[in-house]
Amino acid sequence: MLIPVAAVVVVSSAVQSATGFGFSIVAVPFLAVLIGVREGVVVNLVLSMIANAAVTARVRKHCSLPLVRTMAFGSIFGLVPGMLVLHNADVRILKTAISVLITFVAVILLTGARLRLRQRRATSVATGVASGFLAGSVGLGGPPLTVYLAGLDLSKVRYRATMSTYFTVLNVVLVPAQVVVSGSFHLVLWSLLLLPAVAVGGWLGERIFDRLGESVFLRAVTLVVLAAGLGGLLGTGF
């Protein structure tokens, strides 16, 4: 079982390294089948945190720290309500609605349409709130940032660095909280066996990133978002 799980982790880590996010989008559906839904969520959280931190360590000097701080501040106000929804409400309905919206936005972005946004504190905070809520409730915190950062027209280097740094900060809160709530501390230790797969995937993702042009990079990121939307719909039986 360890080998197929390791293969999933390699691909997930490569996507994460190349785009700055996406580990969970790739990993969760496959881990749920291979080791179970609850176990897959915990393993994914631990490894995605490590993959994020590894990318951030390499690219942090390129990130927009003021933007990261403002969005991270907003995420605090979305994270707690999101986790409450996860453990107390019918997440299937919420996930279906969110997945439909994410898929719609991704298709619009793939047509070449672009929002032109200015970096404002209120917009950055709102983006963080939306991302924190979705991360805490359905594990899809990336799409709000994708739309916002694409609208700011950041370079691919700054985009990836800002995205990765934000999620590293978010995971410092989210991952320990979810592990404590689930009580699956033994899975944290089991996850450490997969660290070599994270490293291999990170190396591959870095090679891919170096070969992507600006427009191709943005299209690749949008495809990851589309995969999140479609994966969410399939996961709810839509």
URFEN-V336400 format. One record per helix or strand. SS is the DSSP state (H for helix, E for strand). FROM is the first residue (numbers start at 1). LEN is the number of residues. If there is no record, write none. Layout:
SS;FROM;LEN + SS;FROM;LEN
This chain:
H;2;18 + H;23;13 + H;37;26 + H;65;24 + H;91;20 + H;121;17 + H;142;10 + H;156;27 + H;185;27 + H;214;22
